[in-house]
Amino acid sequence: MPNIVLQYLELETCNMCTRECPWCIYGQIEGFSEQKFNKLETVYIEKVLQELKSNNFKGTISFYSMNEPLLDDRIIDGSIFKICKSILGENARIKLNTNADLLTEDILETMKASGLDLMHISCYDTEILRKVQSFYKKFDEVYYRDYTGENRKILRFNRAGTIESIIGLVNSNFSSCHLPFYSTIIGHDGKVRLCAFDSLARVELGNIKEKGLFEILNSKEMKKIRVEVLNNRQNFYPCNECNFSKFH
């Protein structure tokens, strides 16, 4: 099995969120939202970016995962974006996803000037939706998703079985998955996650504070996992509980 061709990286610079939605781990898991606020130190973020450069990375870096990124002052002032662009230049397309609770037009201007290429805004209520629609008209980089219907429990993905209370989000016996072949996630604690849906890092792969990112992604263990997930993920936990499919 060849080494990974990494094209998409989610880098969770901090934990916590401004909301406790019942369709998310912050509302689903008791006590999860009460954890201590933590940020991935800038030195480790720079370490990963330098390693991406050494491995000729070209793709998208999303500075968020299961969190609200605007809780991180390095996101709001754009300093993380500037560091990323200074190391990777235009080889990195910088993306952000936010619920817009903390978003203002001034913050958006600052992030854009600092190198932000694309922002997806998840609108979970009509007030946020109205605010974001005004941004959408002014900024070409802004896209929004109307998720006000989430209150009716129509979310698509069960986060590898983590989100249990949503009606209809069951494993549909999809036999393979392609996500680990081109993407990965680094959590606020430095742990490398199998994919965006393994939100709790139940698959222990390694930590970028202790090892190199590509050392982890190209390890014998990780190559074996990719083969298992590709051939028949029903034999591999937690992928056998996940309802994600490339055909969604």
BELCORMO-V63954 format. One record per backbone hydrogen bond with DSSP energy under -1.0 kcal/mol. CO is the residue of the C=O (numbers start at 1). NH is the residue of the N-H. If there is no record, write none. Layout:
co	nh
CO	NH
CO	NH
//
This chain:
co	nh
7	60
8	184
9	62
10	186
11	13
13	40
16	68
21	24
24	27
24	28
25	29
29	32
31	34
32	35
38	15
41	44
41	45
42	46
43	47
44	48
45	49
46	50
47	51
48	52
49	53
50	54
51	55
52	57
53	56
59	93
60	9
61	95
62	11
62	64
65	67
68	71
69	72
72	75
72	76
73	77
74	80
78	82
79	83
80	84
81	85
82	86
83	87
84	88
85	89
88	91
89	92
91	59
93	61
94	117
94	118
95	63
96	120
98	122
104	108
105	109
106	110
107	111
108	112
109	113
110	114
111	116
112	115
118	96
119	143
120	98
121	145
123	147
125	129
126	130
127	131
128	132
129	133
131	135
132	136
133	137
135	138
135	139
139	142
141	119
143	121
145	123
145	147
147	150
148	151
149	152
150	153
158	163
159	162
162	164
166	169
168	170
175	233
178	181
179	182
179	183
181	5
182	7
182	8
184	10
185	193
186	12
187	190
190	208
191	187
193	185
195	198
197	199
198	201
206	192
207	210
207	211
212	216
213	217
214	218
216	219
219	223
220	224
221	225
222	226
223	227
224	228
225	229
226	230
227	231
228	232
232	235
233	236
236	240
238	241
239	242
245	248
//
